[in-house]
């Protein structure tokens, strides 16, 4: 049972990240997350729109 719950939790996290990325896909070029000593930086190839 615990492995099944872990799998469901991982699926929910991945699905949430996909939905978030889809919602902000036109405005998201760089994302910084800091938590304690850990830093996560995500950069996407973005073109400047004029």
Contact map, one row per residue, 1 for C-alpha under 8 A:
11111000000000000000000000000000000000000000000000
11111100000000000000000000000000000000000000000000
11111110000000000000000000000000000000000000000000
11111111000000000000000000000000000000000000000000
11111111100000000000000000000000000000000000000000
01111111110000000000000000000000000000000000000000
00111111111000000000000000000000000000000000000000
00011111111100000000000000000000000000000000000000
00001111111110000000000000000000000000000000000000
00000111111111000000000000000000000000000000000000
00000011111111100000000000000000000000000000000000
00000001111111110000000000000000000000000000000000
00000000111111111000000000000000000000000000000000
00000000011111111100000000000000000000000000000000
00000000001111111110000000000000000000000000000000
00000000000111111111000000000000000000000000000000
00000000000011111111100000000000000000000000000000
00000000000001111111110000000000000000000000000000
00000000000000111111111000000000000000000000000000
00000000000000011111111100000000000000000000000000
00000000000000001111111110010000000000000000000000
00000000000000000111111110000000000000000000000000
00000000000000000011111110000000000000000000000000
00000000000000000001111111110000000000000000000000
00000000000000000000111111110000000000000000000000
00000000000000000000000111110000000000000000000000
00000000000000000000000111111000000000000000000000
00000000000000000000100111111110000000000001000000
00000000000000000000000000111110000000000011110000
00000000000000000000000000011111000000001111000000
00000000000000000000000000011111100000011110000000
00000000000000000000000000000111110000111100000000
00000000000000000000000000000011111000111000000000
00000000000000000000000000000001111111110000000000
00000000000000000000000000000000111111100000000000
00000000000000000000000000000000011111100000000000
00000000000000000000000000000000011111100000000000
00000000000000000000000000000000011111110000000000
00000000000000000000000000000001111111111000000000
00000000000000000000000000000011110001111100000000
00000000000000000000000000000111100000111110000000
00000000000000000000000000000111000000011111000000
00000000000000000000000000001110000000001111100000
00000000000000000000000000011100000000000111110000
00000000000000000000000000001000000000000011111000
00000000000000000000000000001000000000000001111100
00000000000000000000000000000000000000000000111110
00000000000000000000000000000000000000000000011111
00000000000000000000000000000000000000000000001111
00000000000000000000000000000000000000000000000111
